[in-house]
């Protein structure tokens, strides 16, 4: 059951981040899920481990604050991909 929840939360997180970064038209559901999951790990690592924000360790979880950290990490990931010209 955990993998299904991870895929659903990752998809929603990636979709919200793609809406914020205006890349929704070129990303399908699979890329939204991947961006959401990787973005949640990035948000947790960057803000939790590197910068020391304690609440960031909940990134990607089924809580409101975890959802926000996951979206923020996914937005940063999309920004990096746009800089590298992988996404337009």
Secondary structure, DSSP 4 states (H G I P E B T S, - for coil): -HHHHHHHHHHHHHHHHHHHTT-GGG--HHHHHHHHHHHHHHHIIIIIIIS--GGGGGTTSSSHHHHHHHHHHHHHHHHHHHHTTS--
